[in-house]
Amino acid sequence: MIKQTKEGIIINIKISPNSSKNEIITDGSIIKIKITAPPVDGKANKALIEFLSKSFKISKTSIKILKGETSKEKTILFTTSDEEKLKLLNKTFN
């Protein structure tokens, strides 16, 4: 699910740590993100933010985990006003 707010774009994802590669999979309305890092000491969260930052060319400080720090289901906020990046996010997650 993706939602546009005045702060930016909010998406709900399901993360799969310890995967063989980093990738985004959209399965109907469910967005799954596979991360190679283990879910230990916040490593998977850090790797998730780095992966999203590189994938969408958005600074790491503009990506925040709003909910789900210790859960596989997370709510992510992208705070960017760059129209091209917003279009890419919408295209990828819709």
N, C-alpha and C positions, 0 to 999 in steps of 0.2 A: 504494500500500500504506500502511496506517495501523496503528500499533502503540502501545498504551497501556503506559507504563512508570511507575516511581515518580517520575521527573523530570517527566513530562508526556506529550504526544502526539508521536510521531515519524511524519512522512510522507515518502515518496519522491516527488519530482516531476520533471517535465521542463519546463524553462523555454524560452520562445521570446521572445528579446529583439527589439527593433525592430518590434514588432507595431503594428497600427493602433489597438488599445485594450487596456486591462488587463482580463483576464478569466480565470476558472477553467473549464477544460473537463475533465470526467471521461469517459474513453473506455475503458469496461471497467475493467480494473484499473490503467490508466495515468492519472495525474493530470497534466494539462498546464496550465501557467499562462503566459498571454501577458502580456508587459510591454512598454510603449512605449519604455522607455529602451534605449540601445545598450549592448552588452557591452564597454564601455571604462572602464578605471580603477574598476571595481567599481560603476558606476552602475546596472547591471541588478540586482545583488544588493541595493543600497540601495533601489531602486524596488520590488523584490519584497517586502522586509520592510515598507516603508511601505504597499504595497497589502494585504498580509495583515493588517497592524495595523488598517487602516481597515475592511477587510471583516469581521473578526471582533471588532473592538473590544477588541483585546488590545494592551498596550503594546509598543512596538518592542523594549524591552529583554527582553521575555519570548519573543522569537522569535529563534532562532539557527540559522545554517547550520552543521550538523555536518560535512557532507561535500559537496564539489563547488563550492568557492569559484570555481574557474576552469572549471567544466564546465557543460554544459546539464542534466545529471542531478544533482540535489541531494537531500540529506537534511536536512529541517527539523525542529527541535524547538520545540514550543510549551510553555512552562513556565507553566501557569496551573492554579489549583485551583478556579476558578469553574465550578460544575457546568453552568450555562447555556451558557457558552462552550465547554465540553468537548462538550456535546450537539450544539451547532451545528457544531463541527469534525467530529465523528463523522458527523453527517447529511450534511454537504457532501462529505466525502471517502470515504464508504462506499457 
